[in-house]
Amino acid sequence: MSDPTIRIKTLTRKEFETFEAEQPPETRDWVRANGFDGSAGTWVMLPAANGGQRRILCGVGDKRSLYSIAHLANQTFKGQLELDEDWCDPQVERMALGYRLGAYRFDRYKEAKAAAELLISADSKTRFEATVDACYRVRDLVNTPSEDMGPEQLADAAVELAEAHGGTGQTIVGERLLEENFPAIHAVGRAAERAPRLIELNWGKDSDPRLALVGKGVCFDSGGLNIKGASGMRLMKKDMGGAAHVLGLAGLIMALELPVRLKVLIPAVENAIAGNAYRPGDIIPTRAGKSVEIGNTDAEGRVVLSDALAYGSEWEPDLMIDFATLTGAARIALGPDLPPIYCNDDKVASACLKAADRVEDPLWRMPLFPEYEELINTPIADVSNSGSTPMGGSITAALFLQRFVGQGIPWCHLDVYAWTPNAKPGRPAGGEAQGLRAIYSMLERRYRG
């Protein structure tokens, strides 16, 4: 005999007062004995008359939100869970998504106990599962150690994803980068045993609007000759988090058949130390024809992105978006959970911020402040990769990238952390998708209406 389905009823504090008044004395006594009052993060199991499990009351505080029931994913239940709610309400689907995000387990190297299954409305299942898959893909890619997620494995993941949806994937590897005019990618990655490469994914109809996604794919960052300290290097397996984000977003776009002509570009490298490593003070060429003075080899992400953004611009997309784990300055300004977004188009930026509020996937717009352009100027090259001061570091990094975006192309840059330092409901410690759902929601309204 299978375990019964357990229904979850969510209650605000105000709704709980009405609910409690309608219950028989024994139920009121049980709920009170368990300290439940509808506060966020609290829950209580109402036992059935025969001693079995009947229903969970889950407190949501003042209102329902994405992570209202996510903490239940860390509990042990016998049987499947089901929300006792109206699935016509988008917030119900969002609470279910929060639960599934909390149910994520990274079990590639160590067995992990699965969370109880949460049943999903059939009407919501395709979109819901595609969104979960996208977020899980980001987390899996970021959580995988660099030994098993180098440039080649990242390329394999991209090509496999493209082919699964009827798209195509290709890579330009090693010395061919110089032949095909991607000198900045080659310069950063040439010292690694595993060759640098540009990964390209294409999907969709030629007649649809062109969407270019660019993701930083630094599969491990030692800092290069400006070597990081031990603490700074510890999490650098996640420095390909931008690439993970664009692959997660691309998978969602393709699964839900958004009417766009999609191009994904990932410069995939390791920033390593060897006799042929690029050096502080070097001046390197780029695809765009601009020269870059290397002030610091640990500011490598913007260098590899310069070639990818220039290449994407040649395609003349309707919109170009990049994701990158680019600067510590962004974390100092906004912390680990609130990614800054930079955008050269006010309408696109507004649409992104509205989408972020709509789907509870926060973003904060930061300025492409033109007066800081002088901080990345240098007398012996077109631009410096590190600038004259660490102040405003996230802004100057974005201004660097903007120089490689084609004239008149709407462009967004998300400086993501791609990591949850401390576990919280719906967000296990480790790799994290940030801004992905917000950007997809914006894209859907832009291209599907």
DRENMIBA-601535 format. One line per field, with one value per residue (C-alpha): residue number from 1; chain; x, y, z. Coordinates in nm, 4 decimals, padded with zeros to 6 digits. Layout:
! residues N
resi	[NUM/...]
chain	[A/...]
c1	[X/...]
c2	[Y/...]
c3	[Z/...]
This chain:
! residues 449
resi	[1/2/3/4/5/6/7/8/9/10/11/12/13/14/15/16/17/18/19/20/21/22/23/24/25/26/27/28/29/30/31/32/33/34/35/36/37/38/39/40/41/42/43/44/45/46/47/48/49/50/51/52/53/54/55/56/57/58/59/60/61/62/63/64/65/66/67/68/69/70/71/72/73/74/75/76/77/78/79/80/81/82/83/84/85/86/87/88/89/90/91/92/93/94/95/96/97/98/99/100/101/102/103/104/105/106/107/108/109/110/111/112/113/114/115/116/117/118/119/120/121/122/123/124/125/126/127/128/129/130/131/132/133/134/135/136/137/138/139/140/141/142/143/144/145/146/147/148/149/150/151/152/153/154/155/156/157/158/159/160/161/162/163/164/165/166/167/168/169/170/171/172/173/174/175/176/177/178/179/180/181/182/183/184/185/186/187/188/189/190/191/192/193/194/195/196/197/198/199/200/201/202/203/204/205/206/207/208/209/210/211/212/213/214/215/216/217/218/219/220/221/222/223/224/225/226/227/228/229/230/231/232/233/234/235/236/237/238/239/240/241/242/243/244/245/246/247/248/249/250/251/252/253/254/255/256/257/258/259/260/261/262/263/264/265/266/267/268/269/270/271/272/273/274/275/276/277/278/279/280/281/282/283/284/285/286/287/288/289/290/291/292/293/294/295/296/297/298/299/300/301/302/303/304/305/306/307/308/309/310/311/312/313/314/315/316/317/318/319/320/321/322/323/324/325/326/327/328/329/330/331/332/333/334/335/336/337/338/339/340/341/342/343/344/345/346/347/348/349/350/351/352/353/354/355/356/357/358/359/360/361/362/363/364/365/366/367/368/369/370/371/372/373/374/375/376/377/378/379/380/381/382/383/384/385/386/387/388/389/390/391/392/393/394/395/396/397/398/399/400/401/402/403/404/405/406/407/408/409/410/411/412/413/414/415/416/417/418/419/420/421/422/423/424/425/426/427/428/429/430/431/432/433/434/435/436/437/438/439/440/441/442/443/444/445/446/447/448/449]
chain	[A/A/A/A/A/A/A/A/A/A/A/A/A/A/A/A/A/A/A/A/A/A/A/A/A/A/A/A/A/A/A/A/A/A/A/A/A/A/A/A/A/A/A/A/A/A/A/A/A/A/A/A/A/A/A/A/A/A/A/A/A/A/A/A/A/A/A/A/A/A/A/A/A/A/A/A/A/A/A/A/A/A/A/A/A/A/A/A/A/A/A/A/A/A/A/A/A/A/A/A/A/A/A/A/A/A/A/A/A/A/A/A/A/A/A/A/A/A/A/A/A/A/A/A/A/A/A/A/A/A/A/A/A/A/A/A/A/A/A/A/A/A/A/A/A/A/A/A/A/A/A/A/A/A/A/A/A/A/A/A/A/A/A/A/A/A/A/A/A/A/A/A/A/A/A/A/A/A/A/A/A/A/A/A/A/A/A/A/A/A/A/A/A/A/A/A/A/A/A/A/A/A/A/A/A/A/A/A/A/A/A/A/A/A/A/A/A/A/A/A/A/A/A/A/A/A/A/A/A/A/A/A/A/A/A/A/A/A/A/A/A/A/A/A/A/A/A/A/A/A/A/A/A/A/A/A/A/A/A/A/A/A/A/A/A/A/A/A/A/A/A/A/A/A/A/A/A/A/A/A/A/A/A/A/A/A/A/A/A/A/A/A/A/A/A/A/A/A/A/A/A/A/A/A/A/A/A/A/A/A/A/A/A/A/A/A/A/A/A/A/A/A/A/A/A/A/A/A/A/A/A/A/A/A/A/A/A/A/A/A/A/A/A/A/A/A/A/A/A/A/A/A/A/A/A/A/A/A/A/A/A/A/A/A/A/A/A/A/A/A/A/A/A/A/A/A/A/A/A/A/A/A/A/A/A/A/A/A/A/A/A/A/A/A/A/A/A/A/A/A/A/A/A/A/A/A/A/A/A/A/A/A/A/A/A/A/A/A/A/A/A/A/A/A/A/A/A/A/A/A/A/A/A/A/A/A/A/A/A/A/A/A/A/A/A/A/A/A/A]
c1	[00.0000/00.1462/00.1749/-00.1133/-00.0806/-00.0276/-00.1990/-00.0368/-00.2558/-00.0794/-00.2032/-00.1115/-00.1239/-00.4560/-00.6016/-00.4889/-00.7050/-01.0148/-00.9048/-00.8404/-01.1809/-01.3495/-01.1688/-01.2845/-01.1265/-00.8865/-00.7430/-00.7029/-00.5274/-00.2916/-00.1999/-00.1391/00.0699/00.2948/00.3389/00.1863/00.0381/00.0820/00.4254/00.6582/00.8690/00.6449/00.4457/00.2485/00.1188/-00.2464/-00.2839/-00.5687/-00.8175/-00.6555/-00.3114/-00.1908/-00.0775/-00.3525/-00.2560/00.0235/-00.0488/00.2301/00.2643/00.3564/00.3566/00.1942/00.1841/00.2656/00.5955/00.8368/00.9960/00.6876/00.6915/01.0541/01.1622/00.9416/01.1860/01.4297/01.1804/01.1061/00.7549/00.6054/00.4129/00.3763/00.2913/00.0201/-00.0750/-00.4314/-00.4555/-00.6066/-00.3508/-00.5084/-00.3219/00.0328/00.1569/00.0664/00.2873/00.5620/00.5421/00.5697/00.8763/01.0312/00.9773/01.1430/01.4371/01.4706/01.4497/01.7670/02.0463/02.3950/02.4615/02.7281/02.9917/02.7908/02.4490/02.1871/01.8441/01.5722/01.3000/00.9373/00.7783/00.5442/00.2643/00.2197/-00.0933/-00.0930/-00.1710/00.1482/00.3813/00.5664/00.6644/00.7223/00.9564/01.1472/01.2078/01.3219/01.5523/01.7081/01.7847/01.9114/02.1368/02.3009/02.3534/02.4908/02.7396/02.8612/02.8843/03.0925/03.4652/03.6981/03.8642/03.5363/03.4174/03.7006/03.6643/03.6155/03.3443/03.1687/03.1712/03.0317/02.7473/02.6631/02.6688/02.4601/02.2019/02.1846/02.1440/01.8761/01.6594/01.7411/02.0089/02.3767/02.6909/03.0492/03.3814/03.6962/03.9879/04.3464/04.5576/04.2535/04.1378/04.4224/04.3390/03.9726/04.0593/03.9838/04.3199/04.2002/04.0438/04.3630/04.5886/04.4052/04.3760/04.7017/04.8938/04.6511/04.7068/04.3441/04.3142/04.0976/03.8008/03.5013/03.1775/02.8906/02.5323/02.2721/01.8988/01.5743/01.4323/01.6251/01.3095/01.2770/01.4396/01.8030/01.8953/02.2604/02.3554/02.7162/02.8513/03.1875/03.3335/03.6460/03.6462/03.9067/04.0706/04.4030/04.4367/04.7153/05.0513/04.8635/04.7839/04.4931/04.5359/04.4056/04.0716/04.0137/04.0910/03.8796/03.5534/03.6966/03.5341/03.2304/03.3990/03.2204/02.8899/02.8059/02.8378/02.6183/02.3541/02.3370/02.3144/02.0335/01.8546/01.9110/01.7635/01.4534/01.4180/01.4459/01.2227/00.9430/01.0071/01.0420/01.0235/01.3828/01.6919/01.9268/02.3051/02.4952/02.8646/03.0915/03.4639/03.5855/03.9322/04.1356/04.3359/04.6525/05.0186/05.2967/05.5912/05.3643/05.1021/04.9977/05.1592/05.0784/05.1826/05.1211/04.9134/04.6967/04.4837/04.1132/03.8681/03.7225/04.0613/04.1001/04.4176/04.3957/04.6656/04.6740/04.6870/04.5996/04.5841/04.3097/04.0729/04.0601/03.6845/03.6270/03.9191/03.7748/03.4281/03.5598/03.6103/03.2751/03.0809/03.2505/03.1694/02.8089/02.7787/02.8843/02.5673/02.3640/02.1240/01.7985/01.9220/02.2439/02.2699/02.5748/02.6073/02.9404/03.0853/03.2830/03.3697/03.4046/03.3049/02.9488/02.9323/03.0682/02.8038/02.5009/02.5927/02.5687/02.1932/02.1229/02.2919/02.3493/02.2254/02.3806/02.1924/02.2403/01.8657/01.6217/01.3180/01.4947/01.6265/01.2773/01.1345/01.4034/01.3326/00.9565/01.0122/01.2402/00.9633/00.7026/00.8801/01.0649/01.4102/01.5729/01.7924/01.9222/02.0073/02.3491/02.4681/02.6998/02.8395/03.0260/03.2513/03.4222/03.5373/03.8570/03.9387/03.9966/04.1855/04.5581/04.8138/04.9623/04.6519/04.2861/04.1684/04.2978/04.1470/04.1869/04.1734/04.3477/04.1530/03.9478/03.6718/03.3569/03.5023/03.1754/03.0906/03.4299/03.4143/03.0761/03.2121/03.4988/03.2513/03.0372/03.3303/03.3031/02.9258/02.8300/02.6801/02.3028/02.2681/02.0526/02.2676/02.2382/02.5184/02.4476/02.7350/02.6208/02.7729/02.6221/02.6580/02.4673/02.7220/02.4862/02.1874/01.8410/01.4933/01.4853/01.8534/02.0924/02.4518/02.6421/02.5785/02.2796/02.0834/02.0424/01.8436/01.7736/01.3989/01.3712/01.5479/01.3384/01.0173/01.1336/01.2233/00.8880/00.6966/00.9276/00.9047/00.5761/00.3689]
c2	[00.0000/00.3363/00.6251/00.8745/01.2162/01.4913/01.8178/02.1492/02.4409/02.7775/03.0412/03.4004/03.5060/03.6792/03.3767/03.1543/03.3449/03.2683/02.9089/02.8429/02.9751/02.7248/02.4163/02.1697/02.2039/01.9117/02.0625/02.4050/02.2460/02.0471/02.3518/02.5660/02.2941/02.2948/02.6725/02.7345/03.0791/03.1363/03.2979/03.2553/02.9410/02.7581/02.4428/02.1748/01.8337/01.7723/01.4018/01.2005/01.0335/00.6931/00.8202/00.8746/01.1972/01.4172/01.7766/02.0240/02.3786/02.6047/02.9623/03.2319/03.5391/03.8433/03.7161/03.4209/03.4337/03.2216/03.0550/03.0264/02.6450/02.5897/02.4924/02.1824/02.0382/01.9808/01.7707/01.3993/01.2966/00.9596/01.0178/01.2804/01.6415/01.8442/02.2070/02.2590/02.5758/02.7143/02.6627/02.9463/03.1767/03.2354/03.2686/02.9054/02.7885/03.0154/02.8600/02.5184/02.6382/02.7556/02.4090/02.2416/02.4812/02.3788/02.0113/02.0378/01.8005/01.7896/01.4171/01.3589/01.2638/01.1809/01.0248/01.2669/01.1928/01.3089/01.5485/01.4398/01.4808/01.7755/01.7085/01.9755/02.0773/01.9237/02.2624/02.4094/02.1148/02.1933/02.5489/02.4556/02.1649/02.3650/02.6399/02.3902/02.2229/02.5579/02.6441/02.2940/02.3051/02.6254/02.4775/02.1472/02.3157/02.5591/02.2956/02.0566/02.0871/02.2227/01.8823/01.7614/02.0942/02.2341/02.4076/02.0770/01.9490/02.2854/02.2675/01.9139/02.0311/02.3148/02.0972/01.8277/02.0876/02.2368/01.9023/01.7912/02.0786/02.0566/02.3239/02.3093/02.3551/02.4115/02.5123/02.6926/02.5473/02.6399/02.7920/02.8117/03.1008/03.3070/03.1953/03.2938/03.6285/03.5648/03.6776/03.7914/03.4530/03.2810/03.5131/03.4502/03.0729/02.9805/02.8937/02.6172/02.2529/02.2383/02.4544/02.7687/02.7726/02.9689/02.7730/02.8656/02.7374/02.8228/02.7509/02.8822/03.0143/03.2633/03.4734/03.5333/03.8225/03.7639/03.7129/03.6787/03.5408/03.5665/03.3923/03.4109/03.0597/03.0829/02.7236/02.7953/03.1235/03.1135/03.4865/03.4204/03.5797/03.8175/03.5018/03.4909/03.3972/03.0625/03.1987/03.3865/03.0804/02.8327/02.8948/02.9670/02.6574/02.8876/03.1428/02.9839/03.0792/03.3212/03.0386/02.8201/03.0939/03.1366/02.7591/02.7402/03.0313/02.8848/02.5531/02.7319/02.9347/02.6246/02.4043/02.6627/02.7451/03.1187/03.2684/03.3925/03.3120/03.2238/03.2446/03.1532/03.2434/03.1203/03.1977/02.8976/02.9145/02.8415/03.1336/02.9425/03.0084/02.8867/03.0232/03.1430/03.3080/03.6592/03.9206/04.2466/04.5232/04.3225/04.4824/04.2336/04.2713/04.1925/04.0925/04.4435/04.5902/04.7602/04.7065/04.6171/04.6912/04.4248/04.6003/04.2831/03.9260/03.8527/04.0771/03.8145/03.7707/04.1026/04.0292/03.7012/03.8554/04.1355/03.8950/03.7227/04.0510/04.1814/03.8584/03.8666/04.2280/04.1334/03.9233/04.2449/04.0977/04.2575/04.2208/04.1005/03.9876/03.8714/03.6985/03.6977/03.6356/03.9480/04.1538/04.1332/04.5002/04.3995/04.1781/04.4561/04.6940/04.4637/04.1414/03.7845/03.7699/04.0885/04.0976/04.4351/04.4790/04.7323/04.8259/05.0767/05.0915/05.2383/05.0508/04.7165/04.7931/04.8863/04.5653/04.3616/04.5241/04.4775/04.1124/04.0704/04.1955/03.9875/03.6547/03.7311/03.7057/04.0310/04.2606/04.6104/04.8521/05.0134/05.3050/05.2998/05.6217/05.7920/06.0008/05.6795/05.6042/05.7932/05.5356/05.2663/05.4871/05.4315/05.6311/05.3276/05.1258/05.1765/05.0540/04.9044/04.5866/04.6989/05.0760/05.3254/05.2558/04.9741/05.2200/05.1721/04.8412/04.6857/04.9999/05.0272/04.6562/04.7152/05.0214/04.8061/04.5538/04.8287/04.9328/04.5986/04.6112/04.7188/05.0602/05.0702/04.7184/04.7008/04.5254/04.4064/04.2898/04.0929/04.0716/03.7613/03.5815/03.2454/03.1129/03.0893/03.1109/02.9976/02.7696/02.9193/02.7913/02.7248/02.8057/02.5291/02.6356/02.6207/02.7135/02.9392/03.0762/03.4517/03.6746/03.3865/03.3699/03.7486/03.7703/03.4894/03.6610/03.9829/03.7961/03.6201/03.9466/04.1043/03.8252/03.6498/03.9357]
c3	[00.0000/-00.1033/00.1389/00.1154/-00.0445/00.2113/00.1315/00.2197/00.3224/00.3382/00.5794/00.6488/01.0115/00.9472/00.7664/01.0503/01.2976/01.0894/01.0289/01.3961/01.4979/01.2630/01.3975/01.6610/02.0081/01.9641/01.6446/01.8050/02.1026/01.8751/01.6668/01.9730/02.1365/01.8315/01.8452/01.5019/01.4367/01.0629/01.0937/00.7965/00.8105/01.0582/00.9914/01.1694/01.0636/01.1423/01.2257/01.0799/01.3096/01.2456/01.3412/00.9840/00.8217/00.6905/00.6181/00.6700/00.7774/00.6523/00.7719/00.5204/00.7453/00.5873/00.2271/00.0009/-00.1821/-00.3825/-00.0811/00.1436/00.1487/00.0459/00.3975/00.3764/00.1221/00.4107/00.6084/00.5848/00.4873/00.3993/00.0806/-00.1900/-00.1193/-00.2894/-00.2525/-00.1352/-00.3418/-00.6626/-00.9405/-01.1374/-00.9002/-01.0375/-00.6807/-00.6145/-00.8994/-00.7698/-00.4216/-00.5826/-00.7730/-00.4478/-00.3019/-00.5999/-00.5793/-00.2161/-00.3148/-00.5273/-00.4289/-00.5833/-00.5689/-00.8341/-00.5757/-00.2632/-00.2219/-00.0952/00.0448/-00.1926/-00.0820/-00.0925/-00.4360/-00.4797/-00.7277/-00.9945/-01.1840/-01.5324/-01.6868/-01.5405/-01.5844/-01.9102/-01.8179/-01.4553/-01.5285/-01.7914/-01.5343/-01.2720/-01.5253/-01.6165/-01.2534/-01.1779/-01.4861/-01.3614/-01.0164/-01.1472/-01.3800/-01.1141/-00.8402/-01.0509/-00.9641/-01.2301/-01.2745/-01.4247/-01.5667/-01.7741/-02.1107/-02.2948/-02.0591/-02.0687/-02.4483/-02.4354/-02.2111/-02.4520/-02.7631/-02.5948/-02.4910/-02.8407/-03.0132/-02.7655/-02.8915/-03.2604/-03.2524/-03.3384/-03.1344/-03.2369/-03.0832/-03.1952/-02.9976/-02.9177/-03.1952/-03.4212/-03.2028/-03.3491/-03.7023/-03.6539/-03.4863/-03.1183/-02.9787/-02.6349/-02.5534/-02.6630/-02.4610/-02.1337/-02.1785/-02.3511/-02.0311/-01.9295/-02.0170/-02.1310/-02.4414/-02.4497/-02.6833/-02.8038/-02.7715/-03.0029/-02.9910/-03.2577/-03.2560/-03.4042/-03.7273/-03.9397/-03.9741/-03.5964/-03.4048/-03.3189/-02.9535/-02.8501/-02.5076/-02.3919/-02.0814/-01.9064/-01.9022/-01.6870/-01.5649/-01.3010/-01.2079/-01.0291/-01.0854/-01.3325/-01.2516/-01.0180/-00.8242/-00.5822/-00.2170/-00.0931/00.0262/-00.2975/-00.5073/-00.3107/-00.4975/-00.8392/-00.9865/-01.0005/-01.2265/-01.5215/-01.3581/-01.6399/-01.8923/-01.6714/-01.6673/-02.0441/-02.0902/-01.8353/-02.0027/-02.3498/-02.2376/-02.1094/-02.4310/-02.6472/-02.4298/-02.4369/-02.8042/-02.7650/-03.1181/-03.1426/-03.3468/-03.0629/-03.0544/-02.7372/-02.7106/-02.4322/-02.4161/-02.2136/-02.0563/-01.7470/-01.6121/-01.5277/-01.4510/-01.6806/-01.8748/-02.1540/-01.9287/-02.0194/-01.7956/-01.6175/-01.8530/-02.1699/-02.4414/-02.6238/-02.9377/-02.9534/-03.2229/-03.2256/-03.3178/-02.9799/-02.7774/-02.4072/-02.1529/-01.8836/-01.5494/-01.3602/-01.4905/-01.2367/-01.4350/-01.7082/-01.7457/-01.9178/-02.1511/-02.2826/-02.3002/-02.5213/-02.8131/-02.7591/-02.7379/-03.0522/-03.2364/-03.1167/-03.2296/-03.5836/-03.6007/-03.5404/-03.2838/-03.1778/-02.8189/-02.6555/-02.2921/-02.1024/-01.7662/-01.5835/-01.2383/-01.3055/-00.9976/-00.6232/-00.6265/-00.7164/-00.4081/-00.1872/-00.3221/-00.3256/-00.1483/-00.2818/-00.3512/-00.5492/-00.8912/-01.0548/-01.4093/-01.6463/-01.9606/-02.2416/-02.3190/-02.0654/-02.2001/-02.1847/-01.8363/-01.7147/-01.8602/-01.6812/-01.3449/-01.3806/-01.4686/-01.1678/-00.9375/-01.1177/-01.0717/-00.7452/-00.8994/-00.7830/-00.9918/-00.9207/-01.1990/-01.1787/-01.3944/-01.6921/-01.5475/-01.8351/-01.6116/-01.4969/-01.8517/-01.7730/-01.5027/-01.7672/-02.0110/-02.0516/-02.2531/-02.4315/-02.5341/-02.6151/-02.2753/-01.9502/-01.8094/-01.4482/-01.4427/-01.2220/-00.8994/-00.7453/-00.6594/-00.8684/-00.9865/-01.1016/-01.2998/-01.4685/-01.5595/-01.7243/-01.9051/-02.0344/-02.1764/-02.3296/-02.5491/-02.7303/-02.7911/-03.1417/-03.2038/-03.1586/-03.0141/-02.6982/-02.4378/-02.0776/-01.8502/-01.5309/-01.2811/-01.0899/-00.7922/-00.9011/-00.5481/-00.2206/00.0636/00.3411/00.2930/00.3267/00.2286/-00.1460/-00.1843/-00.0773/-00.0236/-00.3528/-00.7140/-00.7799/-01.0756/-01.0343/-01.2679/-01.5067/-01.4440/-01.4545/-01.7893/-01.9358/-01.8220/-01.9878/-02.3071/-02.3179/-02.3012/-02.5556/-02.8113/-02.7412/-02.6098]
